[in-house]
Amino acid sequence: MIERRPFDRLGGADHGWLNAKHHFSFAGYHEPARMGWGALRVWNDDTIAPHTGFPPHPHADMEIITYVREGAISHQDSLGNWHWPAASRTTPRRCRCAPMRACWAPR
């Protein structure tokens, strides 16, 4: 069943440099009825302020799909692999994180 959820009713938090909206339970947002959808566990809609980013943090056994709506971001993993996804209307950029490799968006 398809459920329409207005954007302003999503969970999330505004951290100043990061305004995050969570479609499923994530971080400080916990909604037992929204723990994921099949194998999909995290679907966040993040707005990241220019010249900021996430500090290094680990990911284990997951694929991360980044779709940039406007502007561009940079992404580096602990192996030194860089990605520069730019705004796209067609294909999401994908980055596969190996077990316990740190991934971050440099500031």
C-alpha positions, 0 to 999 in steps of 0.5 A, a space after each residue: 500500500 502506498 502511503 502519502 506522508 507530507 514532507 512537514 510530517 516527517 521525523 528529523 532534526 535541524 542541527 544548523 549545518 544539517 537539516 535532516 528529514 527521516 522517512 523511517 526511524 533514524 538517530 533521535 527519531 523513533 517511530 515503531 510503525 516506521 522501521 524501514 521498508 523491506 531491506 531499505 532501513 534509512 531514507 533521509 532527505 538532508 539539506 547540508 549547508 555549504 562548506 560543512 559536512 559530516 565528520 568521519 563515521 563508520 558504515 558496515 555492509 551497506 550501499 549508500 545512494 546519494 541523489 543531489 537535487 541542487 549544487 554538489 557534494 564531495 564524499 571520501 571513504 577511509 580508503 581514499 576513494 573520492 566521489 563528487 556527485 553533482 545535481 542530477 535529475 536522472 541517475 543517483 550516484 552510488 557509493 559502496 562502503 565496505 565493512 567498517 570503513 569510514 565515510 564522510 563529506 569533508 568540510 
